[in-house]
Amino acid sequence: MKKQFLILYLLMIAVFTVSCSDDEGLQDIPIGAPSNIDAKISFTQDNSGLVTILPKAENVNLFYADFGDGSELSDTISVGESLSHIYAEGTFDLTLVAMNAADKQTESVQPIEVSFNAPENLEVTIENDGVESNTVNVSVTADFATSFEVDFGEEGVESVVSGSIEETLSYTYQQSGAYTISVEVMGAASQTTTYVEEDFFVEEILVPVVAAPRPAEPSPNVIAIYSDRYTPITVTELPTEWSDTNFEEVIIEGDNTIKYSNLAFTGIVTDYGNPTDLTDMDYVHFDYWTPDASALGFKLVNTVIGEEDIEFVEPITSGQWVSVKFPLADYAMDRSQVTQLLFDTAGNPATVYIDNLYFSKDVAQQPTASAPVPTQDASNVISIYSDAYTSITVSELPTVWSGSGYEEVAVDGNNAMLFTNFDFLGIVTDYGNPTDLTSMTHVHFDYWSPNAESLGLKLVNTALDPVQEDLANAGALTLGEWVSVDIPLADFDMDLSAVTQLIFDNLVEADADDTVYIDNFYFYN
């Protein structure tokens, strides 16, 4: 069987090599060895010893396995396929071999314990979440265990959750109170082990312990009323003297937040003498947290012509931060001269925390202005891509192994790189003449994106064996405007004397459809 595997593997390499040689001008593909090998291992709960193995890795095309019990090597499988094997009782070293088309392979050894004994030495941890109200987390350790199932004991709803033994299972109750929680732990044996905890008290959290989510809308597209993320407009009354509520400003994880207690209704006056024009805005946004509200509405009032309208949150969620985004088109009124903003609990006074109250318009999908002009002296710069400097010659931009669409576009007369369906995108400087960055202190780039959640830059030194690389995060992203990023090269824990690959990464495990523009990518001191 191994001979069959070797023939298949060599054929794969041969086909790959011929394909590359047929493409004139195509560079050698610098694919690294497979890495981060892992496997999801599932046991059939019937004393049969049947095990299903679903391997995964990075930079991989095929897998095969040595099951570690003296049996033949497995057939090869492609990414996404699984292996099945029947074990006798015992402890075995499962060796997974990952291979790719660059004639590189990596092994990973994972112990497997097969026992037809019921799970033993069971330890169950049941605890309130501490952040989300009425939420309970359960984790389990046990010998001979592979998975577990928890019945959280809430009647009238589906409250059974299952997962692998390494996971923590969570459940949110509709109400606080005492519940019976049952845990069943399974392994390869047909017999299971159970644990029951009676009268576990599920706690309702009455105050938020984490700050509201940080908004992502770009500042130019926002009219902020209350938020640390933006610079709010000046309002003349917050709260108004005619509000029916207690008002307090509190700090949660360093974030200023409004606390309304015994809230029936509360008003904010922007400026009667200078009404707020919302006709260019598309949405109103706010985050709320409440332990007891049954209704919450947001009203806009135009006192200049006497028009108003209100929209209610449906449904209300208690015990956690909830982001609300009402389309302003839903407000049937003239929004050109808004002077009052009101929160209303529809006659049911409650405690409500409010943060990030602002109006916004849809984010543009592409920049209309060019990136800021760099100011670094050209003599102190190694430029990769910029109209402002003479860039070095790079051998691949983008690499053929990039996980992104690429094109060069003109933005307001300035060239920029456009990454579409962006997962990661590589640039090779020159494998034969690596780039020495030891005299540089920082890397700079400008980005613009309408939708990316995160962005990182990886530097790779392939001249060393083993290869050295490190990744830096651009931090919290701002959407819809050019943002300049400067990262100290000291943040890259690697040898910078022979850098050959530069890789932008969206830092998201799953495939993404992000759009990102990059300009003025250079190193400087």
Sequence and secondary structure as in RCSB ss.txt:
>XXXX:A:sequence
MKKQFLILYLLMIAVFTVSCSDDEGLQDIPIGAPSNIDAKISFTQDNSGLVTILPKAENVNLFYADFGDGSELSD
TISVGESLSHIYAEGTFDLTLVAMNAADKQTESVQPIEVSFNAPENLEVTIENDGVESNTVNVSVTADFATSFEV
DFGEEGVESVVSGSIEETLSYTYQQSGAYTISVEVMGAASQTTTYVEEDFFVEEILVPVVAAPRPAEPSPNVIAI
YSDRYTPITVTELPTEWSDTNFEEVIIEGDNTIKYSNLAFTGIVTDYGNPTDLTDMDYVHFDYWTPDASALGFKL
VNTVIGEEDIEFVEPITSGQWVSVKFPLADYAMDRSQVTQLLFDTAGNPATVYIDNLYFSKDVAQQPTASAPVPT
QDASNVISIYSDAYTSITVSELPTVWSGSGYEEVAVDGNNAMLFTNFDFLGIVTDYGNPTDLTSMTHVHFDYWSP
NAESLGLKLVNTALDPVQEDLANAGALTLGEWVSVDIPLADFDMDLSAVTQLIFDNLVEADADDTVYIDNFYFYN
>XXXX:A:secstr
 HHHHHHHHHHHHHHHHHHHHHSTT         EEEEEEEEE SSSS EEEEEEEEES SEEEEE SSS     
 EETT  EEEE  SEEEEEEEEEE TTS EEEEEEEEEE  S  EEEEEEEEE SSSTTEEEEEEEEET  EEEE
E   TTS  EEEEETTS EEEE SS EEEEEEEEEE SSS  EEEEEEEEEE    S  S      S GGGEEEE
E SSS     SBSS TT EEEEEEEEETTEEEEEEEEEEEEEEE  SSS B  TT  EEEEEEE SS S  EEEE
EETTTTEEEEEE SS   SS EEEEEEGGGS S  TTB EEEEE TT  EEEEEEEEEEE    SS SS      
S GGGEEEEE TTS     SBSS TT EEEEEEEEETTEEEEEEEEEEEEEEE  SSS B  TT  EEEEEEE S
S S  EEEEEETTSSS EEEEEE  S   SS EEEEEEGGGS S  TTB EEEEE   SS   EEEEEEEEEEE 
